[in-house]
């Protein structure tokens, strides 16, 4: 094998490794909600198993939960426990929301999904919300 062909194979291999690593690492472009960048949250009316979080870049993310989380509709506050540590940890599936309900202190609500909250999702949530 010539030096040139070997160099081309090595370069191709490094490119594939870089692409694979990029696919596995959450980033701002793929919708990573960083723990230290959370700015606020709001309940989704009529949905006790999901809520919306806004980060400091004004991006919105929908957090879906495994079960109903007490107190989410009250908009009191929210606390996260992530599997990763540090302020740059991405909130993701498998992490936990600690219930904001004062009567349910410490209730844990497992996260099933964290996705960017689109206008279409917001419209669907509003359409599904009960009217009072």
C-alpha positions as CSV (number, residue, x, y, z in Angstrom):
1,X,0.0,0.0,0.0
2,X,1.4,3.4,-0.9
3,X,1.9,6.2,1.6
4,X,-0.8,8.3,-0.1
5,X,-3.4,5.5,0.0
6,X,-2.6,4.8,3.6
7,X,-2.9,8.5,4.5
8,X,-6.3,8.6,2.7
9,X,-7.6,5.6,4.7
10,X,-6.4,7.1,8.0
11,X,-8.1,10.4,7.2
12,X,-11.3,8.7,6.3
13,X,-11.2,6.7,9.5
14,X,-10.6,9.8,11.6
15,X,-13.6,11.5,9.8
16,X,-15.8,8.6,10.6
17,X,-14.7,8.6,14.3
18,X,-15.4,12.4,14.5
19,X,-18.9,12.0,12.9
20,X,-19.7,9.1,15.3
21,X,-18.6,11.2,18.3
22,X,-20.6,14.2,17.1
23,X,-23.7,12.0,16.7
24,X,-23.4,10.8,20.3
25,X,-22.7,14.1,21.9
26,X,-25.7,16.4,22.6
27,X,-25.1,20.0,21.5
28,X,-27.0,23.2,21.1
29,X,-27.8,22.4,17.5
30,X,-29.4,19.0,18.5
31,X,-31.5,20.4,21.3
32,X,-29.4,20.0,24.4
33,X,-30.9,21.6,27.4
34,X,-28.0,22.4,29.7
35,X,-28.7,22.3,33.4
36,X,-26.9,25.6,34.1
37,X,-28.7,27.4,31.3
38,X,-32.3,26.9,32.5
39,X,-34.1,30.2,32.8
40,X,-37.7,29.2,33.5
41,X,-40.5,26.8,33.0
42,X,-44.3,26.6,32.5
43,X,-46.9,24.0,32.8
44,X,-48.8,22.7,29.8
45,X,-52.5,23.2,30.6
46,X,-54.2,19.9,31.1
47,X,-51.0,17.8,30.9
48,X,-49.5,16.7,34.2
49,X,-46.9,14.5,32.4
50,X,-45.1,17.2,30.5
51,X,-44.0,20.8,30.9
52,X,-41.9,23.4,28.9
53,X,-38.5,24.7,30.0
54,X,-36.9,27.9,28.6
55,X,-33.2,28.3,28.6
56,X,-31.1,31.5,28.7
57,X,-30.9,31.5,24.9
58,X,-34.7,31.7,24.8
59,X,-35.0,28.1,23.4
60,X,-37.9,26.1,24.6
61,X,-37.9,22.4,25.4
62,X,-40.7,20.0,26.2
63,X,-39.9,17.7,29.1
64,X,-42.0,14.5,29.1
65,X,-42.4,12.5,32.3
66,X,-43.0,8.8,33.0
67,X,-45.9,9.6,35.3
68,X,-47.9,12.5,36.7
69,X,-45.7,14.9,38.7
70,X,-47.6,16.6,41.6
71,X,-47.6,20.4,41.6
72,X,-46.5,21.0,38.0
73,X,-49.7,23.0,37.2
74,X,-49.0,25.4,40.0
75,X,-45.8,26.8,38.4
76,X,-44.0,26.9,41.8
77,X,-40.6,25.9,40.6
78,X,-38.8,22.8,39.3
79,X,-35.6,21.0,40.3
80,X,-33.6,18.5,38.2
81,X,-31.3,15.6,39.1
82,X,-29.2,14.6,36.2
83,X,-27.1,11.5,35.7
84,X,-24.2,13.7,34.6
85,X,-22.7,16.3,37.0
86,X,-22.0,19.9,36.5
87,X,-23.8,23.0,35.1
88,X,-23.0,21.9,31.5
89,X,-24.8,18.5,31.9
90,X,-27.6,18.0,29.4
91,X,-31.0,17.2,30.9
92,X,-32.0,14.0,29.2
93,X,-34.0,10.8,29.4
94,X,-33.3,9.0,32.6
95,X,-32.9,12.2,34.6
96,X,-35.3,13.2,37.3
97,X,-37.6,16.1,38.2
98,X,-38.1,16.7,41.9
99,X,-41.8,17.6,42.6
100,X,-42.4,21.3,43.3
101,X,-45.5,20.4,45.4
102,X,-44.9,21.3,49.0
103,X,-47.1,18.4,50.2
104,X,-45.2,15.9,48.1
105,X,-41.7,17.0,49.1
106,X,-39.1,14.9,47.4
107,X,-41.4,13.1,45.0
108,X,-39.3,12.0,42.0
109,X,-40.7,12.2,38.4
110,X,-38.5,10.3,35.9
111,X,-37.9,12.1,32.5
112,X,-38.8,10.1,29.4
113,X,-37.9,12.7,26.8
114,X,-36.4,16.2,26.2
115,X,-37.2,17.7,22.8
116,X,-37.2,21.2,21.3
117,X,-40.7,22.6,21.7
118,X,-42.0,23.6,18.3
119,X,-44.8,25.8,17.3
120,X,-46.7,22.8,16.0
121,X,-46.4,21.1,19.4
122,X,-47.6,24.2,21.2
123,X,-50.6,24.4,18.9
124,X,-51.4,20.8,19.5
125,X,-51.1,21.2,23.3
126,X,-53.4,24.3,23.2
127,X,-56.0,22.4,21.1
128,X,-55.9,19.4,23.5
129,X,-56.2,21.6,26.7
130,X,-59.5,21.5,28.5
131,X,-61.5,24.7,28.3
132,X,-63.0,26.0,31.6
